[in-house]
Amino acid sequence: MNLAQRVKSLKSSPTIALNSRVQQLSKEGHDIVNLTVGEPDFATPLAIVERAIAALQQGRTKYGPAGGGLALRQAVSSKLLQENRLAYAPEEIVAGCGAKEILCHLFLALVNPGDEILLPAPYWVSYEDQIKLAEGRPQIIPPEVDRANHLLLTPAMLERFATPRTVGLVLCSPNNPAGSVLSPESLLELGAYLTSKNWWIISDEIYEYFSFETPHRSLLELYPELRSRFILVNGLSKSFAMTGWRVGYAAGPAAVIGAVKTLQSHSSTCLPPFIEAAAEWALSQGAELMRVEIAAMKAKRDLVVELAQQLPDIEFFSPQGAFYLFMDLRPLLAKSEQYANGSSLAWCEALLDQQKVAVVPGEAFGTPGYLRISYACSPEKIREGFRRLALFIKA
Ligand SMILES: Cc1ncc(COP(=O)(O)O)c(C=O)c1O
């Protein structure tokens, strides 16, 4: 079959494929410890659900405006002011079906064929394919850590991969999959460097509520002079455990926001209005609504650190946010004949086959030789997963 060139280089999301395999094994009766999940393990707060039900009963069941209704964009505007100290008018805000759709439309709006986008690894899997879909070229920046295993992003690292064709940079802090958070010092350093460049800065802040050591700060708050090139992307999936509701948004220059809205008007059309009603209310409550859940996630972060420290030959990035632990398997792989080619994919497949523990191999994030563990599950599951992981490493 003659498929279009543009889809031939795309791969389907490896995390979604892995999840299907895990579900299949579970259906067959295997006792799987699934540490692949990219969504909070707690339920959407009931009060949010009730807002959607009430809106359905009031008949908000027809098309809504492309780009999000005014009330929702006003709710985002108030949230950005109160929680992020950023002033955006509703005309500078677009809401759509998940941050994923917003990002896809953003790359389509900003990237011309052959344009390069700097993408620090490890990176969330969809950025790479979305940039390719826009016929751009992702320039992947390999990871570097400091002595305390904090993942770094420095001007020197960007400078090494920047070319005259560079048009943008993707930032993701707190980071999926690394669990890292850019410190205020590194944001200041990066901001100073970026003011001298004419690049788009796409700042994915979807894990902002899961920043465990320091409150989340957007680079734009520290460097307001970047505003004309800065696009902040966020959504309700992670912060309010609303992954299935599909609510994402972006704030940025009105021309960019307008282009995203036009693209949406020709694809998904709009967010369902009854979902908007629930999202407005969630945004008006803010992080306070999720205080208990966020504290529980932090306690699980502490647990995985304690357990990971007991594993032999395993290093991991210092996890300060999101809900992931990113392990460096390379010292372990180097010691084994079977995996000496550095394939964490083969290692993770064997872990699933032999110990029935599912994790995501680093290949999915541009970093073979690593793996991602999601700790968005019960402490019992986490303990059992690490018990089996230790057995597998020993074997
Ligand atoms: C870093 C990052 N950005 C964006 C998204 C997309 O989120 P959603 O489309 O559910 O809003 C995800 C989801 O896993 C993510 O991890």
The ligand as an SDF file (V2000), in Angstrom:
LIG
                    3D

 16 16  0  0  0  0  0  0  0  0999 V2000
    5.8050   15.6420   29.0030 C   0  0  0  0  0  0  0  0  0  0  0  0
    4.4120   15.4280   28.5130 C   0  0  0  0  0  0  0  0  0  0  0  0
    3.8470   16.3820   27.7630 N   0  0  0  0  0  0  0  0  0  0  0  0
    2.6050   16.2390   27.2850 C   0  0  0  0  0  0  0  0  0  0  0  0
    1.8630   15.1070   27.5440 C   0  0  0  0  0  0  0  0  0  0  0  0
    0.4840   14.9930   26.9410 C   0  0  0  0  0  0  0  0  0  0  0  0
   -0.5070   15.0650   27.8820 O   0  0  0  0  0  0  0  0  0  0  0  0
   -2.0400   15.1820   27.4950 P   0  0  0  0  0  0  0  0  0  0  0  0
   -2.1590   15.0810   26.0110 O   0  0  0  0  0  0  0  0  0  0  0  0
   -2.7140   14.0800   28.2000 O   0  0  0  0  0  0  0  0  0  0  0  0
   -2.4780   16.5480   27.9770 O   0  0  0  0  0  0  0  0  0  0  0  0
    2.4100   14.0780   28.3150 C   0  0  0  0  0  0  0  0  0  0  0  0
    1.6570   12.8410   28.5630 C   0  0  0  0  0  0  0  0  0  0  0  0
    2.1830   11.8110   28.9030 O   0  0  0  0  0  0  0  0  0  0  0  0
    3.7170   14.2480   28.8230 C   0  0  0  0  0  0  0  0  0  0  0  0
    4.3050   13.3030   29.5910 O   0  0  0  0  0  0  0  0  0  0  0  0
  1  2  1  0
  2  3  1  0
  2 15  2  0
  3  4  2  0
  4  5  1  0
  5  6  1  0
  5 12  2  0
  6  7  1  0
  7  8  1  0
  8  9  2  0
  8 10  1  0
  8 11  1  0
 12 13  1  0
 12 15  1  0
 13 14  2  0
 15 16  1  0
M  END
$$$$
